[in-house]
Amino acid sequence: MRIWLLIVATGAITFGLRLSFIWLAAGRSFPARARQLLSYVAPAVLAAIVVPGLVASQGSVDLSLGNPRLLAGAAAIAVAWKTRDALITTTFGMLALWGIQWLR
C-alpha cells in the first residue's frame, strides 16, 4: 500500500508542477529571445538521453571504432541528416547496430 501512495504522490506532484507552469504562462507572451531559447530545450533533452547510451560501453566511455553503438549512431545521424525522417532513421540505426554486432 505504501508504494502505491508514493507513486500517486509522485504523479500528483509532477502533474502539479506541469500544470502550474501552464497556468502561470497562460495569457502571457514570452519575449522573442525566450521563445527562441525554449526551442532548443527538446533537442537538448533528447541529446542528454541518447548520447550516454551511444558512448558508454559497460560503464565507461568508449569513443573507439570498436563501439558498435557509436558506429550505428553515427550512421543513424547521417541518415537523419539526409532524410529528415524519424522512422527511417530509427529503423536504419537499429539495423546498423544489429548488423555491426552480428559482424563482431
C-alpha positions, 0 to 999 in steps of 0.5 A, spaced: 500 500 500 505 504 501 508 504 494 502 505 491 501 512 495 508 514 493 507 513 486 500 517 486 504 522 490 509 522 485 504 523 479 500 528 483 506 532 484 509 532 477 502 533 474 502 539 479 508 542 477 506 541 469 500 544 470 502 550 474 507 552 469 501 552 464 497 556 468 502 561 470 504 562 462 497 562 460 495 569 457 502 571 457 507 572 451 514 570 452 519 575 449 522 573 442 529 571 445 525 566 450 521 563 445 527 562 441 531 559 447 525 554 449 526 551 442 532 548 443 530 545 450 527 538 446 533 537 442 537 538 448 533 533 452 533 528 447 541 529 446 542 528 454 538 521 453 541 518 447 548 520 447 550 516 454 547 510 451 551 511 444 558 512 448 558 508 454 560 501 453 559 497 460 560 503 464 565 507 461 566 511 455 568 508 449 569 513 443 573 507 439 571 504 432 570 498 436 563 501 439 558 498 435 553 503 438 557 509 436 558 506 429 550 505 428 549 512 431 553 515 427 550 512 421 543 513 424 545 521 424 547 521 417 541 518 415 537 523 419 541 528 416 539 526 409 532 524 410 529 528 415 525 522 417 524 519 424 522 512 422 527 511 417 532 513 421 530 509 427 529 503 423 536 504 419 540 505 426 537 499 429 539 495 423 546 498 423 547 496 430 544 489 429 548 488 423 555 491 426 554 486 432 552 480 428 559 482 424 563 482 431 
